[in-house]
């Protein structure tokens, strides 16, 4: 009886192994087919985008990545372009990195001083000086409303040198650096600029998506903040309203950008489009069109 029982268990185990092997092979084959299809689609997408942007003067950098198969579309993806407010994504990540060293950093309050005041996006300019804000609130304002004063308060607290050190050593950014405060137009006019590249930002977004930037908790919090973005005149412009986009825009003289993660029922993707020396209205439309062309691949 024991021999029969033992034989039955061996046969059962073999049966499970065979089924498991078939499932693994079927799954692997299915993924390979999907990867081949996506590769072909992305090649067509790249050709379509290259044809679409070829007549524009100025610089257009594109980095698109399918977050399941890893297929990419990359056009001038490592070209350094004035970062405008896209630099606020690395700044946010730097704060979360420092949170590992300084416990409860996000709950720390910083004072809005007169020296932080500047023009441009955000609502802090309507608050009186000496108002205190938690760093967590400043980060959300910096990303969702692109608040420049919030950015300057955080930048001063960390310091430009420390930010650049974190960009390189902790975030592994190759083409991103910050040489001046946001909206320091005097330094900008002297040629002192903040730079980044489409690939740098795209890789950061991928690490956030995979919960691998700083930590799982930090990535989830950053992703949630990016999903609250209030400026929707670029990547989301031509997408169905129910599509969720976690993104950050950038806009300054001669620079117009958007970078985000688009979530669809048939797959998620990263799209980063940075433009330089293109009319702002046209640039916004270029970004929106490229995002829609990419989204169409998933339909």
N, C-alpha and C positions, 0 to 999 in steps of 0.2 A: 504493500500500500504506500509505504514511504517512497519507494522507487517511482511509482506512478505519479505521486504528488510532485516529486522532484523533477521528473520529466516534464510534467505539465507546466511547472514554473519556468523551466528553461525554455520551453516552446513559447510561453507567453512573453518572456523577456525578448526572445528573438523576434516575435511578431511586432512588439512595440518598437524595437530597434529598426526593423524594416520599414514600418510606417513612418517612424521619425526620420529615417534617411530619405524616404520618398518625399516627405513634407519639406525637408531641408532642400533637397535638390529642386523640387517644384518651386519653392520660394526663391531660391537663388536664381533659377532660370527666369522666373517672373520678374525679379528685380533687374536682371541683365537686359531683358526685353524692354522694360520701362526705361532703363538708363540709355539704351540705344535710341529709343524714340525721343527722349528728352534731348539727347545729344544732337539729333537731326533737327529738332524744333529750335534749339538754341542757336544752331548754326544759321538757320533761316532767319531767326530773330536778329542775330548780329548783322547779317547782310542787309536786312530791312532797316535797322537803325543807322548803319553806316551810310546807306543811300539817303536816308531821311536827313541826316545832319551835314552831308557833304557840302551843301551850298551855303552853310552858315559861316560867316567870318567869326573870328574869335576862337576861344577854346571850349571844347565840350569833353568832359571826362565821364565815362560810364562804367559802372561795375554792377553786374547783375548776377545773382547766384541762386540756383534751385537748392533749397535746403534739405532735400531728400537725396537727390542723385549727385549733387555737387557740381553739376554742369554750370558753366559761367559764360557770360558775355563781358568782355573787357576791352574797352576802347580808351586809350590814353589814361589808363587807370592809375598810373603812378606819377602822372604829371602834377607838379605842385601848383596849387591854385589858391589865391587868397581865401582864407577859410570863412570869413564873415562869421555868422552865428553857428555854423556847423561845429566850430571849435568848442561849443558848449557841451557837446557829447563827451569828448575826452575830459573836460573839466569835471563834469558830473562823475565820471569813472574815477578820477583822481581823488575826489572827496570820499568815495566809497572805499578806495584803497587805504586812505588815511584813517578811516573808521576802524580798520584792523589794528592800528597803532594807538589810536586815541578813543577809548571806549566812550560811548554816548556822544560822539562828535556831532551826529545829526541833530541832537537835541540842544546843542550849544547855541546860545544867542549871540548875534553880532549886531553892532550898532550902525545904523545908516547915518553916515556923516556927510557933510557938505561936499567933501572932496570926491565922493562916490557919484555925485550927480552928473548925469550926461543925457544927451538927446537919444531919440530912437525908441525902440519897442519897450513896452512894459508899463505897469501902473505905479511902480514905486516912486516915480517922479512926482506923483500927486500926494505922497505922504510927507509929513514934516520930518526934518532931520532930527536925529537922536532917537528915532523909533527903533525898537529892537525886533529882530526877526530870527527865528530858529533857522539853522542851516538847512534843515529838511524843507522848510517852506521856501527858502531862497532857491534851492535846487529846482523845486517844482515850478516856480515862477520863471526861472532861467530857461527851462525847457519848454513848458507848455505855452508861455506867452513871450518867450525870447526876451525876458526882461534884462536890459543892459545894466541897470543899477545893481540888481541882484547878482549879476555876473561879476561886476567890479568889486563888490563887497567880498565875495568868495575868493576872487583872484588875489586881492590884497591879503586876505587871511592866510592863504597858502603860500603866495609868492610866485613870481614868474619862474625863477630858477628851479624851485621845487616842482612846479607843474611840469616843466620841460624834462626834468629828471625822471618823473613818474611816467611821462609819455613814452620815453625811450626804454627805461629799465623794467617797468612794471606792465605797461600796456603794449610794448613791442611795436610802437608806431615808427615807421621809417621816414615818413615825409611830413610829419606834423610837428610844428613848433609854435610857440606863442612869444612874440617879441614885444608886444605892447598891450595895454588894456583895451578892452572893447570901446569903440568910439573915441579913441585918442586920435583925432583927425590931424593934429599937428605932426605927430610922429608918422602917421600914414602918408602925409604929403611929403615927408622927407624920405619916403621909400622903406620905412620900417613897417613890416607887415607880419601878420599871422598866416601860416600856410598849413594846408593839409592835402590829402589826395583821396580820390574816390575809393581806392583799394584799402587804404588805412581805415577809413570809416566803415566800409563794408565788412572788413574782418572783425572790427569791434562789434558791429551789429550781430554778426554770426555768433560770436562768443556769448553775447547777451542772450540770443535765442537759445543756444545750447546750454545756458545756465553755467557758463564757464568763465565769465569775466569777473574777476575778483573772488566771487563765491556764488553759490546757488542763490542764497538769500539776496545778495546785492544785485545779481542779474535780474531776479524776479521783480525787485523794487524798481530798478531802472527801466525794465520793460513796461511796467505799469505806468510809470511817469510818461514815457514816450507815447503810450497809447492815449494819453490825455491831451495830446497836441491840439491846439485850438486853431492853428493856421492850416487851412485846407485848400489852398489855391494852386497846389502843384501835384504831388503824387496822387492824392485822393480825387482830384478834380473830375476826371472822367470815369472813375470807378463807381460801381453800384454803391449806394449809401450804406448797405448792410456790411460791406467789406471792412474789416478791421485793419487799420494801418497804425503801426507804432513808428513815429518818425520825428525828424527835426529839420526845420528849414534854416536857410541862411540867406541874408539879403543885405547888400551894401552896394555902393557905387561900383558899377561894372561887374558885380558878382551876384549870382542868383543860384541857389542850391536847394536840394532836398535829398534826404537820405532816410530810408525806412525799411521796415519789415512788413510785407503784405501777407495777410492770412486769408487763404481761400479754402473752399471745401475740397479742392482737388490738388492741394499742395501749397506750400508757403515759399516765398522768395524774398530776397533782398534786392532792392533797387536803389542805387546811388547815382545821382546826376549832378555834377558840378559844372557851372558855366562861368565864363569870363569874357568880358568885352562883347557882350551881346545885349541888345535892347532888353530891358527888364520884362516887359510884357511878352515879347517873343520868347525869352528864356523860360518864363513860367510855363508857356504853352509847350515848349520843347520837352520840359520835364514831365508834364502831364501826358503828352503823347507817348513818350518812351515808357512811362509806367503803364499806360493802357495797352500798348503793343505787347508788353511782357505779360500783363494780366490775360490777354487774349490767348496766349499759349496754353493757359490752364482751362480754357473753355472747350 
